[in-house]
Amino acid sequence: MFLKKLSVLALFIACYTVSNAQNNDAANAQHQLLNMPADITSGTGKFNPDPMAAWFPKAGLGLFIHWGAIATYGGGDISWCMLANKSWPDDGTVTPNFYYSLMDKWNPQKYNPDEMIKQAKNAGFEYAVLTTKHHDGYTLWPSKHGDLGTQTKLNGKDFVKPFIEACRKYGLKVGLYYSPPDWWFDRNYRSWSYNGSLLDMNHLPIAVLPKKPADHDAKRKEMVASQVRELLTNYGKIDLLWFDGGAGEISDNEVRKLQPGIVLNRRNGGAGDFGDSEGKLPEKRFKGWFETCDPIWPTRWWSYSTNDTYDEASTVISNLIKLRAWGGNYLANVAPDGNGAIPQPALTAMKEMALWMKHSKEAVVDVEGGNYPEVSNVPVTAKTNTLYAFALPGHQGTLKIGTSSVPKKVTLLRTGQPLQFKKNGDYLFVEIAPKDRTRMPDAVKIVF
């Protein structure tokens, strides 16, 4: 084989560190509150065998889109900022009554999914996932079930339909995020404090919570199932459904009956089709399909922020490469502002990514993972008779790639120029002259 095999022991070597990612304590605490597994970083090895689902492990790069009325405020994370006394760093806490009052005034005028998805396509994104309803309960489509969303607030405006149409127009797979937890539906029977104290929707202390009606939970379950059925029957083919905190209100089996080739994550009480990590790259090699979702535009939070940093294109591409070197996908989040526009720093990064993808996309899409860091000293991906090795920003010196075969050709993918190399035993040593390096990841194509 042209790729030197991994040792069994090396499969458990950790190699990735948290960089420019959401605080991991926040992700863990949120998962605990939503009754999701505390550790969801290892892959399951399970996946949907339907041929229509086979696109997922080949895709590489997905665009996550978190958006809602809180974006008009610009200083609070979607849904989570309503909880007081959180265990993670401040995310712009506001009272639920303030949060929900924004929905009465929200009327975005610059939401243009066609332009958004066009930019994403150019930047190398292969699929996109829109938050159709987050934990706050607001539906971005005119649902006939529930009383909070565009049906009641925006005269039936539908933000989901043009998103799906844009994905199909530009060839991206269609993904929909949906939250079964619905804090609006439960608003009168829950505390708005994370630490166990009892607070009302103004964050004022209360002695006891009102008792739920006997049929309350059953009604929420039926509302959730009905809303998901709308998403899966009203818009044609849906390629991926991204649950967040579900407990099987609608079973994975029913979802697959409605959309046989759909890819499911494992946040609906079942195994799903892929493992995942949130806000950080995985710390050990996984089995099966895998995805890391990560807030990058802005860096720390899922929703639009006026003061947070934005990841640069080199960081996004580097994280993508590290995941692809293990066969995983990178679901990178962008948060439109309150008007629906993509912030300029994100557009700038997308344009820089587009330039990189013009010459090096083949190295990260429809590839398999390599033998980094167990054998090679740089990330490696592979396809038939070809390896791709990456010199990430900051890497200096020789690229050492584990392979038992002698290459026919070694080139710098960006320019096509031949590179000097030496074969010594089970390793290939490649040199990139400093003058030929860039501040972006540089890909080397090795053909056998």
VOGU-3710 file (C-alpha; in Angstrom, 3 decimals, decimal comma):
1> mflkklsvla> 0,000/0,000/0,000  1,192/3,548/-0,720  0,081/4,688/2,765  1,940/3,198/5,713  -0,590/1,571/8,072  -1,342/2,855/11,566  -0,465/0,876/14,658  -3,343/-0,217/16,879  -1,857/1,533/19,887  -1,483/4,771/17,963
11> lfiacytvsn> -5,222/5,001/17,388  -5,573/6,348/20,903  -2,920/9,047/20,681  -4,383/12,515/21,212  -3,183/15,151/18,829  -5,555/18,068/18,608  -5,871/20,958/21,037  -8,632/23,499/21,486  -7,954/26,627/19,435  -10,239/29,608/18,880
21> aqnndaanaq> -13,193/27,471/19,979  -16,258/27,869/22,135  -15,478/27,321/25,805  -15,764/23,570/26,281  -17,260/24,015/29,747  -20,216/25,761/28,114  -20,820/22,906/25,675  -20,596/20,284/28,423  -22,922/22,215/30,719  -25,462/22,763/27,952
31> hqllnmpadi> -25,427/19,066/27,027  -26,029/18,175/30,666  -29,043/20,472/30,871  -30,467/18,972/27,664  -29,908/15,425/28,968  -27,447/14,591/26,211  -24,441/12,301/26,766  -21,645/14,066/28,639  -19,004/12,718/26,250  -20,040/12,673/22,612
41> tsgtgkfnpd> -16,588/12,923/21,079  -16,110/9,339/19,931  -17,608/8,007/16,720  -20,110/5,157/16,783  -19,108/3,337/13,644  -22,782/3,305/12,633  -24,168/5,044/9,568  -27,135/5,033/7,210  -26,389/2,418/4,503  -28,847/4,008/2,067
51> pmaawfpkag> -26,892/5,084/-1,059  -28,482/8,546/-0,824  -26,628/9,074/2,488  -23,202/8,194/1,099  -22,403/11,872/0,425  -21,816/12,673/4,102  -18,295/11,332/4,774  -17,113/12,720/1,435  -18,388/16,256/2,020  -15,782/17,609/4,399
61> lglfihwgai> -17,072/21,132/5,002  -20,529/22,203/6,160  -21,958/25,627/6,997  -23,940/25,920/10,238  -26,294/28,941/10,372  -27,569/30,124/13,763  -30,061/32,957/13,469  -32,977/34,456/15,338  -34,379/37,651/16,848  -31,602/37,814/19,465
71> atygggdisw> -29,283/38,806/16,614  -30,879/42,270/16,671  -29,449/42,690/20,182  -25,970/41,548/19,207  -24,891/40,850/22,768  -26,421/37,521/23,751  -26,085/33,940/22,600  -29,127/32,316/21,031  -31,507/30,887/23,673  -28,782/30,274/26,280
81> cmlankswpd> -28,436/33,940/27,231  -31,889/33,717/28,879  -30,530/31,545/31,700  -29,141/33,251/34,784  -26,445/31,824/37,080  -24,710/29,791/34,387  -21,605/27,749/35,091  -19,778/28,992/31,980  -18,372/32,439/31,148  -20,888/35,189/30,531
91> dgtvtpnfyy> -22,733/35,044/27,217  -24,645/38,302/27,582  -27,392/37,257/30,016  -30,793/38,900/29,496  -34,189/38,138/30,986  -36,524/35,879/29,018  -39,106/38,674/28,869  -36,560/40,961/27,209  -35,441/38,171/24,862  -38,977/37,352/23,718
101> slmdkwnpqk> -39,894/41,039/23,349  -37,333/41,242/20,532  -39,473/38,855/18,499  -42,308/41,393/18,344  -40,022/43,862/16,564  -37,902/41,501/14,472  -38,433/41,978/10,722  -35,190/41,240/8,832  -34,887/42,922/5,434  -31,485/41,667/4,202
111> ynpdemikqa> -31,933/37,913/4,513  -30,636/36,640/1,192  -29,930/32,901/1,351  -29,225/32,808/-2,393  -26,219/35,108/-1,974  -25,224/33,425/1,295  -25,167/29,939/-0,189  -23,464/31,198/-3,357  -20,613/32,563/-1,226  -20,537/29,325/0,754
121> knagfeyavl> -20,319/27,249/-2,429  -17,373/29,300/-3,663  -15,688/28,873/-0,264  -15,828/25,089/-0,527  -18,851/24,273/1,602  -20,604/21,083/0,507  -23,639/21,225/2,808  -25,458/23,751/4,974  -27,549/23,403/8,139  -30,082/26,095/9,109
131> ttkhhdgytl> -31,444/26,419/12,657  -35,152/26,148/11,850  -36,053/26,285/15,564  -33,703/26,705/18,490  -34,487/26,086/22,170  -36,285/29,446/22,362  -39,159/27,884/20,369  -39,301/30,369/17,463  -39,949/28,612/14,142  -38,338/30,131/11,050
141> wpskhgdlgt> -41,143/28,718/8,929  -44,929/29,261/9,244  -45,656/26,156/11,276  -49,279/25,226/11,903  -48,224/23,824/15,276  -47,201/25,985/18,220  -47,811/29,681/18,738  -44,371/31,252/18,310  -42,732/31,826/14,957  -43,164/33,475/11,600
151> qtklngkdfv> -46,781/32,311/11,432  -47,717/34,548/14,383  -45,000/37,220/14,217  -44,249/37,819/10,525  -47,507/37,116/8,686  -46,441/33,649/7,630  -43,041/34,537/6,171  -40,921/31,470/5,412  -37,140/31,669/5,922  -36,633/27,925/5,442
161> kpfieacrky> -37,964/27,589/1,895  -35,568/30,063/0,202  -32,658/28,532/2,121  -33,505/25,080/0,752  -34,007/26,469/-2,760  -30,598/28,172/-2,620  -28,888/24,971/-1,475  -30,388/23,073/-4,394  -29,504/25,831/-6,839  -25,819/25,803/-5,894
171> glkvglyysp> -25,484/22,086/-5,251  -25,151/22,032/-1,468  -26,780/19,241/0,520  -29,743/20,500/2,581  -29,457/20,263/6,363  -32,035/21,393/8,917  -31,335/21,923/12,629  -34,293/21,410/14,951  -34,551/21,650/18,741  -37,119/19,363/20,438
181> pdwwfdrnyr> -36,647/21,220/23,761  -38,964/24,232/23,579  -38,467/26,768/26,354  -41,325/28,966/25,168  -43,794/26,097/25,399  -42,459/25,301/28,899  -41,991/28,938/29,955  -44,491/28,975/32,814  -43,329/25,695/34,333  -39,548/26,014/34,331
191> swsyngslld> -36,948/28,016/36,187  -34,840/30,445/34,175  -31,781/29,770/36,321  -29,099/27,230/35,529  -27,893/26,565/39,093  -31,125/25,125/40,528  -32,535/28,298/42,084  -36,048/29,294/40,990  -36,378/32,409/38,829  -39,274/33,712/36,755
201> mnhlpiavlp> -39,080/35,292/33,288  -37,803/38,537/34,814  -35,132/36,644/36,762  -36,954/37,366/40,000  -36,957/34,694/42,735  -40,061/32,542/43,124  -40,916/30,086/45,874  -42,248/27,236/43,765  -42,838/26,449/40,116  -46,445/26,188/38,938
211> kkpadhdakr> -47,522/22,612/38,404  -47,734/21,489/34,799  -51,134/20,444/33,461  -51,410/16,675/33,221  -51,276/16,726/29,417  -48,540/19,367/29,061  -45,635/17,071/28,159  -47,793/15,012/25,816  -48,828/18,177/23,977  -45,236/19,297/23,612
221> kemvasqvre> -44,263/15,875/22,269  -47,030/15,994/19,685  -46,138/19,576/18,704  -42,501/18,566/18,188  -43,412/15,547/16,096  -45,849/17,594/14,010  -43,310/20,351/13,367  -40,653/17,859/12,267  -43,186/16,191/9,951  -43,819/19,587/8,346
231> lltnygkidl> -40,092/20,094/7,731  -39,748/16,627/6,243  -42,835/16,705/3,999  -43,273/20,337/2,864  -39,894/20,999/1,227  -38,950/17,945/-0,811  -35,670/16,104/-0,303  -33,887/16,856/2,988  -30,382/15,439/3,218  -29,579/15,895/6,920
241> lwfdggagei> -31,588/16,460/10,108  -29,637/17,898/13,030  -31,539/17,324/16,285  -30,398/19,090/19,456  -31,516/17,534/22,728  -34,348/15,308/21,568  -35,664/12,276/23,392  -37,361/10,547/20,488  -40,430/12,793/20,375  -40,452/11,679/16,777
251> sdnevrklqp> -38,489/8,478/16,306  -35,531/8,112/13,989  -37,476/5,299/12,318  -40,359/7,607/11,428  -37,905/10,229/10,177  -36,352/7,647/7,863  -39,765/6,588/6,564  -40,430/10,189/5,588  -36,912/10,732/4,193  -35,246/7,332/3,532
261> givlnrrngg> -31,822/8,647/2,558  -31,508/11,234/5,318  -28,447/11,525/7,567  -29,218/11,891/11,296  -27,049/13,071/14,155  -27,281/11,336/17,528  -29,032/14,009/19,568  -32,495/12,509/19,337  -32,094/9,783/21,917  -30,631/7,298/19,441
271> agdfgdsegk> -27,262/6,397/17,945  -27,733/8,420/14,757  -25,353/8,091/11,823  -22,272/9,931/13,055  -20,333/10,872/16,148  -19,615/14,497/16,955  -17,746/17,013/19,045  -18,791/20,595/19,731  -16,590/23,658/19,882  -13,367/21,659/19,721
281> lpekrfkgwf> -11,658/19,137/17,485  -11,696/15,501/18,627  -8,925/14,432/20,964  -8,567/10,897/19,633  -9,197/9,033/16,424  -12,825/7,995/15,958  -14,636/5,181/14,183  -17,238/5,695/11,502  -18,659/9,003/10,317  -17,830/12,082/12,370
291> etcdpiwptr> -18,477/15,832/12,509  -17,232/18,715/14,629  -19,551/21,716/14,899  -17,761/24,910/15,842  -18,640/28,605/16,251  -16,153/30,509/14,095  -18,025/33,617/12,834  -18,131/34,785/15,660  -15,468/32,744/17,437  -17,053/31,950/20,812
301> wwsystndty> -20,823/32,075/20,483  -23,403/30,717/18,074  -25,397/33,916/17,596  -24,406/37,266/16,104  -22,150/39,386/18,291  -21,053/42,982/17,862  -17,861/42,511/19,899  -16,571/38,949/19,496  -13,655/37,993/17,262  -13,997/36,156/13,939
311> deastvisnl> -11,794/33,271/12,820  -9,536/33,885/9,848  -9,661/31,734/6,725  -6,349/30,073/7,582  -7,772/28,862/10,908  -10,938/27,479/9,301  -8,997/25,654/6,566  -6,487/24,314/9,106  -9,258/22,905/11,300  -10,893/21,376/8,236
321> iklrawggny> -7,619/19,717/7,261  -7,063/18,268/10,730  -10,522/16,716/10,669  -10,181/15,429/7,120  -6,904/13,791/8,123  -9,044/11,573/10,350  -11,964/11,338/7,907  -14,280/13,772/9,728  -16,390/16,759/8,641  -16,139/20,354/9,866
331> lanvapdgng> -19,480/22,134/10,441  -18,408/25,759/10,762  -20,956/28,252/12,099  -21,849/31,676/10,769  -24,332/33,976/12,499  -26,176/36,533/10,339  -26,956/39,867/11,964  -30,441/40,939/12,971  -31,236/42,066/9,443  -30,163/38,734/8,002
341> aipqpaltam> -26,858/39,905/6,500  -23,606/37,957/6,802  -21,069/40,084/8,750  -18,198/41,443/6,663  -15,403/39,559/8,505  -17,117/36,273/7,619  -17,495/37,293/3,969  -13,830/38,265/3,854  -12,831/34,867/5,233  -15,113/33,083/2,753
351> kemalwmkhs> -13,497/34,914/-0,163  -10,023/33,918/1,057  -11,228/30,331/1,437  -12,590/30,461/-2,111  -9,140/31,346/-3,449  -7,616/28,384/-1,583  -10,339/26,010/-2,760  -9,663/26,893/-6,407  -6,305/25,158/-6,237  -6,516/22,747/-3,284
361> keavvdvegg> -10,125/21,619/-2,840  -9,348/18,155/-4,227  -7,202/17,511/-1,133  -10,082/17,829/1,362  -13,240/16,684/-0,486  -14,006/13,027/-1,260  -10,846/11,856/0,497  -10,033/9,398/3,270  -8,075/10,048/6,430  -4,337/9,401/6,613
371> nypevsnvpv> -1,792/8,416/9,242  -1,195/11,684/11,097  0,172/12,063/13,766  0,919/8,420/14,435  3,292/8,052/11,463  3,461/11,276/9,451  4,494/14,596/11,001  1,887/16,585/9,042  -1,817/15,965/8,290  -2,387/13,550/5,402
381> taktntlyaf> -5,452/12,671/3,310  -5,726/10,013/0,631  -7,604/8,916/-2,473  -6,832/6,335/-5,158  -3,088/6,335/-5,918  -2,721/9,795/-4,371  -1,734/11,295/-1,027  -2,104/14,909/0,061  0,198/16,237/2,770  -0,330/19,636/4,391
391> alpghqgtlk> 2,130/22,163/5,727  -0,051/24,126/8,134  0,728/27,738/9,089  3,647/27,691/11,495  5,112/24,417/10,245  8,739/24,751/9,240  11,111/22,172/7,854  10,705/18,836/6,140  7,400/17,038/5,615  7,728/13,424/6,752
401> igtssvpkkv> 5,053/11,152/5,265  4,743/7,487/6,111  4,413/5,464/2,896  5,827/2,190/1,625  5,618/3,234/-2,044  7,822/5,388/-4,241  5,922/8,325/-5,795  5,882/9,098/-9,485  5,298/12,788/-8,934  5,325/15,248/-6,020
411> tllrtgqplq> 3,997/18,774/-6,597  2,900/21,850/-4,696  -0,837/21,759/-5,364  -1,240/25,540/-5,389  1,209/26,061/-8,267  1,763/22,634/-9,801  5,527/23,028/-9,438  7,586/19,874/-8,720  9,009/19,524/-5,219  12,197/17,893/-4,071
421> fkkngdylfv> 11,721/14,623/-2,195  13,671/11,678/-0,850  12,493/8,136/-0,132  14,085/6,471/2,865  12,615/3,176/4,029  8,941/3,567/4,886  9,060/7,367/4,786  8,905/10,062/2,150  10,643/13,354/2,933  9,418/16,431/1,047
431> eiapkdrtrm> 10,877/19,929/1,039  8,950/23,151/0,368  11,241/26,148/-0,008  10,354/28,988/2,419  9,812/31,311/-0,556  7,043/28,974/-1,763  5,163/28,887/1,528  2,117/31,030/2,342  0,230/32,001/5,485  -2,477/29,572/4,407
441> pdavkivf> -2,112/25,769/4,608  0,017/24,554/1,703  -0,991/21,218/0,155  1,421/18,771/-1,445  0,088/16,271/-3,997  1,868/12,914/-4,084  0,947/10,624/-7,006  1,941/6,939/-7,115
//
